[in-house]
Amino acid sequence: MNSQAQNLSPIALFAYNRIEELAQTIDRLKKAQLASKSLLYVFSDGPKTLEDQKGVEKVRSYLKTVTGFQKVELRFSEKNKGLAHSIITGVSGVLKEHGKIIVLEDDLLVSDNFLVFMNQGLEYYRENPRILSICGYNMGVRKRKSDEYRYDAFFAQRSSSWGWATWDDQWQGIDWEIRDFDSFSKNRKKIREFNIYGSDLFRMLKRQKEGKINSWAIRYNYHQYKHDLYSVFPLISKVRNIGFSEQATHTNQKYNRFDVELDDTSENNFTFQECIAVDAEILKQFSSMNSITNRIKFKIKNLF
């Protein structure tokens, strides 16, 4: 492995039983700048039911043919772990070996410059203890570059699970059991603070604690809130989710409020902001997009 490849972050891709979405994801990923110099880990979860087994087998047969990267490491689980446990254990293992990671799931299309943005962000903020993650997906926040705002990214205190990156020291110490939930749930002031980036956050955390959902991401975002950490997002999305189909594990929508246009500029030299500052205009948009009003509007549209 050459020195340039050694400096690039490994990529971890998590797959289950959707061969069509996975093939599109990998096809776009291997066309991205830096892909041929990057190490790709693919984690394939075991089937949950007999009905899922055929899809999992097709996925694994396809994965054995994947090329176009510096190296492809396949990790097949005999048993079904579920997405949350797969990601927690898979990410932990890669970080232990490499110290940093870029994470994708099997229904994400990336832009040509996705890996460039992620690697540059990882390098730029590597020594900053306040940055939890670099995110590739922008759900529609709009902020134009100008003389006043000359950066290609912005800060937020809610990470995205659709194409993200982090370091080992930021991943360690997360309380996946949410041991302090009882005391937190009685503090209305803290709940309001937690919900600044979306009124759905506390509700999801509560459902997680009650065992009604199994989400690594809501626990990750709660850790982010507790420790006052930030995520870095691109002004133009480097990721688009195509997982809103009947086969999708967590999504099935005709009208998708999360759909975005991918960056088509092929820009490969990004300007990041050193001093952490949350832009008021961006915070307002972020909160609005995750508001009860916006969620209800799309739920009503999907009823018809």
N, C-alpha and C positions, 0 to 999 in steps of 0.2 A: 504494500500500500504506500503510495507516495505521500509526501508531506502535506500537499494540498488536501488530499482526501482525508488525512488524519485530522485536519482542522475542522472539517465539516461535521455537523451533527448527524448522528444516525437517525433514520426514520423508522418509526414503529407504526404499522398499519394493522388494524383490528378487523377481522372478517368473520362472517357467520355463514349464511346460506343463500345470499343474493348474488348469483354469478354475473348477471347483466350489469348491475351497478358496480360491482367489484372490478369487472373488466374495464369499464369506463374510467373508474378511479385510477387504476394502474396505468392505463394507456395515457391519460393526461399527465400523471405524475412522472412517468419515464421520459416524456417529451419536455419536461421543465428543465431550465438551466440548472446545472450542477447534479442532476439525477445520476448521470453515468459515473460520477465520482463519489456517490453517496452509498452508504451501507443501508440496506433495507431489511428490517425484521418484519415478518408477517405472522401474526398470531391468529390461528384459526380455532374458534371455540367448537367444542363437541356438540352434537345434536341434543336438543332438549326433548324432542319427541321422535317417534319413528317417522312421522310425516316430514320432519326437518332433515332426516338423515340423508335422503337423496340429494337435497340441495347442498348439504355440507360436503358430500362426496364429490359433487361436480366442482365445487369451489376448490377443493384440495387437488383434484386432478389438474385444474387450470393453474393453480399456484405453482405446481411443479414445472411448468413451462415458462414461467416469468423470467425474463432477462432484461438487460438495459440499465442495470445498476452496477456499482462497483462490486457488490456481492449481495446475494439474497439468502437470508437465513429464515427457514420456515420452522415455526413452532406450533405443532398440532396438539390440542388437548383431547384426551380420550373422553373425558366427562364434560358436561356442560357447566361452565362456571358462571355464565351470565356476563353481560357487558361490563358491569361495574367491577366485579371481581377480576375479570380478565384484564381490564385496564390497570387497576391498582397493582396487581402482581406483575403484569408485563412491563409496565413503565418502571416499576421499582427495580426489576432485574436489569433492564437496559441502562438505567441511570447508575446502578452500582458498578457497571462495567465501563461506561463511557462518560459519566458525569453530566451529560446533557442529552436532550432528546427532542425530536419533532414528532408529533402524534397526529395520525389521521384515522378515520373510520372508513368503512367500505362503501360510502355513498357520497363522497366529497370530490368534486372536480376542482383542480387547482390551476392557477394561472401559470404562465411561462416563468414568471419571476417569483413565484411563491417561495421556493427554497432559498433564493437569494435574500428576500426580505427576512425570512425566519433566521437564517444563519447570521446575517448582519445584525439583526436585533439581539440575538443570543450573545454575540461578541461585544456589542456596544454596551449592553446592560449587565454583563457577566459579573462585575464587581459591585453592582448596586443592590443592596439587601432589601430595598423597598419594592423591587420588581418581581412579581410572582411568575408572570408568564408573558410570552409573546404570542399574540393571536393573529391568525391569517384571515379570519372572517370578520367582515363589517356588515352588520345587519341592515344598513341603510342610513347610517349617520352621515350627514353631509357637512363638509367643511372644506372650503377651497383654500388652496395655497395662495398666499398674497405676501405683500411686503410686511404685513403685520404677523402673518402666520406662515412661516416658510418651511414647515416640517411636513414629512410624509406620513406621520403617525400621530396618534393622540393617546392620552391616558384615560383609564376608567378603572373603577374598583369592582368590576364584575367580569370575570374571565369567560371566554367562549370555549366550548368543548369541540367546536368544528374547526379543526386545524390549529394546533397550538404547540407551544414549546416551553420547556423549562429546564432547570438545572437540579442536580441532586440535592444541594443544600436547601433549596426551596421546597422540595418534595418531602424531605424528611420531617418527622414530627407532626404530621397531620393527624388529627384525632378522627379517624374514620368511624368511631363509635359514637361520636357527638356526646361525650360524657357530661357536658355541662348544659345540656338542652333544658332540663327542668328549671334551672335558675334563669337561664336566658329567656325562656318562654314567658316568664312572669315579669319581665322588664319591658314595658311598653316603649320606653324611650329607645332602647337598643333595637327593638324590633323595627321601629320607624326608621332608624338609621340604616339598618340592614336592607330595608326595602326601598331605599333611595334609588337604586338602579333597577327597580322592578318590583311591583306589588306582588309578584308571584314567588318571590324568594322565600319568605318565611313559611308560606303555605307548603312549598315543596320540602323545606327542611322538616316541617312537622310531619308530613306524610312519610318522609324517609324514616324518621324516628319511630313512627307507628308501624313501619313495615309494609305500608301500602304501595310504595315505590322502591326501587333499588337504583339509586343514582350516585355515582361517584362525584359528578359535577357539582351537585348542590352542596355536598360536604366540602368540596374544594373551595367553592365560593364562600361558604361560611368561615372556613379557615382564613380566607383572604380578608373578610370583614374583621374578624377578631384581631388580626395582626396588622391591620391598616396597610395592606399591600396593594399594589397597582398592577394592571395589565396594560400592555402596549398593543394598540390596534392600528391597522393601515387606514389611510384616508380612502383608498380604493380597495375593495375586497379582493383578496387573493384566493378566496374559497367560495364555492357555490355548492349548496346541498341539493342532491338529486334523490334523496331518500324518502320522499313523500308519496310512496306507492302503497298498494295493498299489502305488499310483503314486508313493509317497514316495521321494525320492532316497536318503535315509539311514536311513529307518525303515520297519519293517513288523512291527508287533506287535499281537497280540490283547489281551494284558494289558499295560497301559501304566503303568509305575511313575512316569511324569512327569505324569500327568493330575491337574489341580487344579480347585478351584472358583474362579471369577472373583469379584473384589470386586463386590458389588452394592449398596454403600452410597451411591454418588455423592458421597462425601466430596471436598471440593475445597480443604481447607486442612490441609496436612500439616506435622507437627512433625519436624524432622530434628535429629540429634545433632551438635553441633559438634566435640567432642573424639572422636577415633577410638579406639574400644575394642571388641575382639571379645568378644562374650558367650559364656561357656564353654558354656552350655546350647545355644546356637545352633550353635556350632562342632561339638559332639558330634553333633547331628542332621545337619548338613551332611555330615560325614564318613561317618556311617552310611548315608545315602541314596546315597552314591557308593561304597560299600564293595564288595569282591568278594562278600561274603555276600549282600548285597541284589541285586546284579546276577545272581548265579547263581540265586537264588530265582525271579526273574522269567523268566530264560531257561528254567528247567525248566517253569514254568507255561505258557510259550508253545510248548512241545513237544507239548502235549496239547490 
